[in-house]
């Protein structure tokens, strides 16, 4: 029983705090920034801080961020 208690607590904490996906968007094309053809998407529980970090040392006239809340299963809403 005690072995399962920590797993239950971990799931309860994760479900209480929502997850977000944060993308870096090129304002010229309106498309997400890609690295080797794969869109740059970060999964986080602190979207504002992650957005700030993505924009650090970038021109805000060229770049923007897009934040989406994710559901419990990890799908974007």
Buried (B, 14 or more C-beta within 10 A) or exposed (E): EEEEEEEEEEEEEEEEEEBBBBBBBEEEEEEBBEEEEEEEBBEBEEBEEBBEBBBEEEEEEEBBBEEBEBEEEEEEE
